């Protein structure tokens, strides 16, 4: 009898199906902005190559949930089930800055940080017709007549705003900040001479070489998209600020799934076709993943928090 019972157990074990390998169903990537924008384009490009890396006909679908400066999308990711099937784009410092100027149901600890792909550095930019040919000339004017130099921003509470604050702190200059509704409006004001300068990202300037003059890039190193433009650090001002775009998951994601996704995203970044596609789109790649990406988020969060405490923007 004992022999028969053991035989049934053995047979039962052989009929238990093996655990299917992740992913078993389509992965959804939530974008908190409308289709066609920079973040959406990045997400769709990453999704295409991620499907290839996951193999076996796996599907990665982009879903747009625009509104509230991206907050609707960021919230949807933070509140999703942490099973690897809901990912989202993550914009720094904007996503975390939103948690200071309004009520938000997420914070820096609400996410599993998978990989950042894009780092578009901020700049100090003037109109091509501006009398200021260098950053030092602009700063000299600002110091000789405090608050006379106006700085156009795409909005308050984002990387443009933080760039202007960092420039002021690093140089001891006082500026008058002029926020607009979006980067295109700020750029138009700069080109028209309605403001003295602006802190647009480099990607927002490269299509206007005849209308804009970039005086400095707020990065550790020169950009291949503008190799002749010095960094602020080269000019003696240790300032770094940029717009970062990456991919996150809800907090609590299983380590095995997180590692698989990070490895796949790393392979995406190393794909020459992907790199060319991103370059053609004007997206400066700056890949970091895992804990390194989480540390980047912490630094950006600290800038947002410090700025809010010193000069709240609402």
Buried (B, 14 or more C-beta within 10 A) or exposed (E): EEEEEEEEEEEEEEEEEEEEEBBEEEBBBBBBBEEEEBBBBBBBBBBBBBBBBBEEEBEBEBEBBBEBBBBBBBBBBBEBEBBBBBBBBBBBBBBBBBBBBEEBEBEBEBBBBBBBBBBBBBBBBBBEEBEBEBBBBBBEBBBEEEEEBBBBBBBBBBBBBBBBBBBBBBBEBEBBBBBBEEBEBBBBBBBEEBBBBBBBBBBBBBEBEEBBBBBBBBBEEBBEBBEEBBBBBBBEBEBBBBBBBBBBBBBEBBEEBBBBBBEBBBBBBEBEEBBEBBEEEBBBBBBBBBEEBBEBBEEBBEBBBBBBEEEEBE
